[in-house]
Amino acid sequence: MIDSFQTTLAVPMTCEDCIKDVSGSIYRLQGISKVEADLKDQLVLVEGTAAPSSIVSAIQATGRDAILRGSGTSNSAAVCILETHSIAVPEKIRGLARMIQVSSTMTLVDLTINGLSPGRYWATVRETGDISDGAVSTGGIWEALTTKVFGHDDPRGVFGTVIVDDQGRGNVFLDQPVSIWELIGRSMVVSKHKDGPFRQDDPDTLVGVIARSAGVWDNEKMVCSCSGKNVWEERKEQVRKGML
């Protein structure tokens, strides 16, 4: 059984009807226990076991956009932006993995893919965070020495598989007996080959470094101090690059 966790999202809302529309759409998802909206701050708090990507999709189905601002508690969330290192692909961002630790030995992984060829792909965490040569330089699978401590035949670095459909899209919600602190700084590879060898120019192999992400109330920033753009301007720019 998955433990409940909280997620906060920025959502453009102008009235109470907006709140009802957004809340109703989210409550139709399985596993939602609470939805609270703040019209003044344009924030929605969701509690339950639904994947953050499914919450974003539910809000977008109402005709509004949504930006994930945080999930889980402080120091319990991570994110990995997945890109291809193939020079033949002009827009390199092809996936996003959101990770939320919900107990001392369990992390949920919300993996979304966009723009790969159809088929089954393996999601694995690698020994190093070196992505200078794409997946080639990431090393072997993390904890490649098989452990059966948790009843698994595969190392904990093998997160599972995702099926990409004919439109190049795939989404899976995985759970793995790991802690967020063990993953920070390592890399994730999404590829049709679990163990490799990998090619740097393979447009269907994705790689990214796992970085710490904001907890549910850790990110109140509305304007980027580097670019001076607000969160919605940043959102539009990331969507153009392929961000999900």
Secondary structure, DSSP 8 states (H G I E B T S, - for coil): ----EEEEEE----SHHHHHHHHHHHHTSTTEEEEEEETTTTEEEEEESS-HHHHHHHHHTTT---EEEEESSTT-EEEEEEEE--TT-SS-EEEEEEEEEEETTEEEEEEEEES--SEEEEEEEES----TTGGGGS-SBTT-S---TTS-SS-TTEEEEEEE-TTSEEEEEEEES--HHHHTT-EEEEES-SS----TT-TT-EEEE-EE---TTT----B-TTT--BHHHHHHHHHHTT--
